């Protein structure tokens, strides 16, 4: 599929799109990042300026690989970049999903203490810790409230499902903390582990001249080592933001997932001073302790992510068809030799990655999406 020829209106001072990030990303991630930048630049009618490790200049529309943080990196507005900004790097990590446990001794100076308690109805039972003793104390407290619960530990700086493990008792928790002693000081999430999980993506993307929102479901595939890996996302995208998405009339768990993601987003604005043009939330549907059903926000993504290529195709399609109210798009990631993309796909990577082996990554319009109530 070719990029849309309809350029969107953008701030007059902008003349190019520049990717901001380091060159140490894996081969397939780096190739995908640049493919996304080129496609988005064409859609916006901006010159593609490639990758830079420096901060963007005043005439750049910037697409950072990671969330921006700090006063020196603050964008002029959400119309000048695709991603998110927080004053502290910590605020863009998984750490803020939970409050610090009672009695904790290690508390960062930039900790947003008021946020965690307000998230209690939106997220899983859990706590964040910044030391081994505090993590042990938090785990014991969670088991005191629900003795037979498995707990999931997450390193707050890790992404893509990395830096996680599940523990069932105190001995396993101690062993995990011993392995991770060097990184616990950066933050560790300890939360209820779910069974029978489906992971939804609820998001909103704003670029100059357009806003879309979507709900989708993530897929899991096997990599070349037989390990579970992200397999892509199927999206149903509409014009407008979270409010318009909520008005579609999704019932049950999907409606609740949209409501909880939007509520989390409002709290992030209020407590973190968030500036974001891409607001993506992973929401889990699953069973917790004693089989209790859960609909909970797992984490936020205020940067480009696995669903971004599908988001760009949705932006293009809605811009090209003013009468269309919705569009389906998907990203797909597959592993193994002999793979070929389908006709019309936006290919992000197709070849041999030095670390992951043979793989194919693409985005495409028209894939069926979960439970579309306006079909």
N, C-alpha and C positions, 0 to 999 in steps of 0.2 A: 504494500500500500504506500502511495506517495504522500508526503506531507501536504497539509492544506495550503492552498495558495492564497487564502484570505488572511492577510496579516491583521493582527489586533492592534487597536490603538494603544500606545504606550507613552509614558512620560517623555516629553519632547527632548529632555536632556540625555536620554539614553540612546546609544548608537550601537552597542554590541552586547553580546552575551558572553560572559566569562565564567568558566568552571573554577571553583576555588577548592583546593585540596592538595594533598601530598601525592607524590608519585609512587608511594610504596604499597598502594593497593594491589590485591592479587590481579593476575592478568585478565581474567574474565570480568572482574569488577571494574577495573580501569577501562576496558573496552566498552562495557555497558554504560558507564558514566559519560564517556565521550559521545556515544551514540544518542543518549538522552539529550545532551547539550545541543548537539547539531540539530536534532529534530525540533526541539523547543525553540531554538533560534529561528529556524525557518518559519515556524508557526507565528512567532511574534514579529517577524519582519526585521530582525536584528542581525547584524554581522556576527558570525561565530568566531570568537577570539581564542578559543582553546582553553587549555588548562594552565593555571597559575598557582603558585604556592603563596603568593602575596595577597594582601587584601585588595579588593576591587577598587577601581578608581571611580570618580563621580559620574562618568559616562557609561558605566558598566551595569548591566542587569546581571546580578551574580547568582550562581547556582552552587552553593557550598555542599561538599560531600557530607559534612557533619553540621549539627546545629551550631550556630554562632553564639558566642558568649563574650561578655565584657563590654565596657563602654567604648573602647576603641573599635570594636567590630559592629557596633549598632548600626543597622541600615537606616537610610533616610525615611523609609516607610515600607510597608508590606508590598508595595508596587515595584520595589527596586530589587527584589530577590525572591527566589523560590526556596522556602525552608522556614526556619524558626530562629529566634534570638531570645536568650535569657541573660540577665545580668551576670549570673554565676554559671560556670560550666556544670556544676553539680545539679542545677535545677533542670537540666535537659536529660538527666539520666533516670534509670529506674528507681533511684533512691527515694524520690519524692512520692512514690506510690503509696507509702505507708508512713505512719508516725514512727519516731524513735521509741524503742521500748521503754517501759517504766523502769526507772532506776538506772538508766544508761549513764555512763561516765564520759564517753567520748561523743561530743556533739560539735560538729563543724560550726565555725563562726557564721557561715552563710546559710545555716539551716533554716528553711521556712516553717517554723514551728506551728503556725496557725493552719497550714494546709492539710496536714495528715488527718486530724480529727474530723474535718469536713468531708473527707473522702470515704469515710467508713462504710456508707451505704452503697458505694459505687465500685469498690474493689474487694478482693478476697481478704479474709482475716489474715493479718500479718504485721510485720514490723521491719524496720531498717536498723542495722547496727553498723558501727564503725570500729569495733574492736572484738577480739575473740571472746572476752568475758561477757560483753554486752550481747553478742550473738547467742551464747549459751543461755543467758538469762532470758532472752526473747523466745528461744525455742522451748524452754521449760514452761514459760508462761502460756504459750500456745497449746502445748500438750496438757497443761493443767485444765484448760477450758474444754479441750476436745482430745481425750487421752489416746484414741486410736487413729488419729489423723496422721497421714504422711505429710511431710513438709518439703517444699521445694526451695532450694537455695539458689540465688541468682547473683552473680557478680554484676554490679550496677553499670559497669563500663562496657560489658560484653554485648554483642548483638548476634542476630541470626541463630538464636537458640544455643549459642556457645556459652561456656562459663556457668553451667547449671548442673545440679544434681538433686536427687530425691533421697531423703533420709526417713527411716521409720522409727528410730529410737535414739536415745541419748548417745549410745556408743557410736552409731553411725554419724551423728552430728559432730561429735568430738573429732572423729577421724577426718571428716570433710574439712573442718576448720583447721586442722593441723596441716592438711595439704594446701590450703589456701591462705595460710597465715600471712603471707607477704602482700596479698591483695585485699584482705578484709578491711584494712584501714581506708581503702578507697570507697567502701560501702558494700554492704551485703543485704539483700532482701531475703527475708524468711517468711514464707507464706504457705497457706494451705495448698496442698497438691490436689489436682482434680483428676477424676477418671472420666473416660468416654468424652473427651474434649473435642469440640469444634471451635475453630478460631475464626471469628468474623473480623473484617476490617471496616471501620466506619470513618469516613474522611471528608474533608473539605479542601479544595484547592482554589486559590485566587491568583490569577495572573492579570496583567493589564487588559481590561476590556472583558474579562470573563470570570465567572465563579461557578464551580460545579461542586456537587456533593455526591457521595456514593455509599452504598453498603455492598459488601462482598464477602467471599469466603476464601480462606487460604487453603491450599492443597499441600500435602506432604508427599514426597517421593523418596526413592532410595538413591544415594550417590554411588559412585563407582566402588566404594568400599562396603556397600550394603548397609550404610548407616542412614537414619532418617535425615532428610534435608528439605528445605523450603522448595516447594514445587510450583509456586506461582499463586496468583489470586484472580478470581473471577468477580467482576464488578458490575453493578447496575448503577449508572451515573445519570444524574438529572441536573437541570439548570438550577442555580441558586445554592443556598448553604444548608446548614443543619436544620433550620426551621422548615425549609421546603421539603427536605428529606423526611422529616417527621410527619409532614402533612400527607405523605403518600399512603399512609394507612396500614403500615406493617403491623400485624397483630402478634401477640405472644412474646416469645423471647426476642425476636428480631426488633420489634418495636421498643422493647425494654433496652436492648443493646444500643439503639440509636439514642434513646433518652439519656442513658448513663454516660455515653461518650460525650454528648453535648453538655451535660452537666459538669463532667470533668473539665471540659474545655473552658467553660465559664469560670470555674474555680482557678484554673491555671492563669487566665487573664487577670483575675483579681489579686491573687497572691504572689505571682511570679513576675508580673509586668510583661507577660509574653507578647512578643510581636511575631506573628506567624502567617505565612501565606500557604503553607502546607500543614494541615492538622490531621494526623492519622492516628487512630486508636485501635489497638488490638483488643477485642472483647471476647472472652471465653464463655462458651456454653458447656457445662459439664456437671458432674456430680462431686460434691465434697464429702465431708465427714458423714458417715451413716447414710450415704446415698442422697443427701440433701441437694436439690437442684441449685445451680449457681449461674448467674449472669453477671459477669464482673469484668471491669476494665483491667487488662493485664499490664499494658504499658503504652506510652505515647511515642510518636515519631514526628518530630518537628524538623525533618530533613527529607531529602529524597529517599525513596525506599524501593522495595521489590515491586510495589504496585504502580510506581511512577510511570513506566512506559505505557501501561493501560490508561492511566489518567490522561496522558498526552494525547493518545488516540481518541479518547472521549472528548477532550477539548476540541480537537480538530473536527470531529464528526458533528458536534453540536454547532460549531461555528459555520460549517459548510451547509448545514440544513436548518435554517432558522425556525421551521415549523416542527422540528423534532423535539419532543419533550424529554426523551430518555435515550440512552444508548447502552449497549452491553459491550464490554471489552475485557480482555484477559491478558495476564502475563503467564508465561509457561516456562518452566525450567526443567530440563531433562538431562539425564546422564547416560553415557554409553556410546559405543561406536555406531556408525551408520545411520545417524539421525538426520532427517531432512525437515526443514520448516515447511509449513503448508503455504499454498499460494496466497499472496497478499499480506504475508506477515511482515512486521517490522522486526528485523533480526538484530538482536543486541550482541550476541556472541555465538559463533558456530565454529568449533574447532577443538584443539587440544590445549587445556589449561595445564601449566607445569605442575600445579599442586593437586588439582581436582581430576585431571584426566579429560577424556572426551566429553563434551557437553554442548547443549543447545539452549539458548535463551532467546525468546521472542515475545512480542505482543501482537494481538490480533483483535479485530472487531468481531462481534456477532456471536461470541460464545454464550451459551445459556448461563443465566445467573440464578442464584438461589431464590426461590419463593417470591417471584415478582407478582405483587398483588394487582398490577395494572396491565397485565399481559393481554 
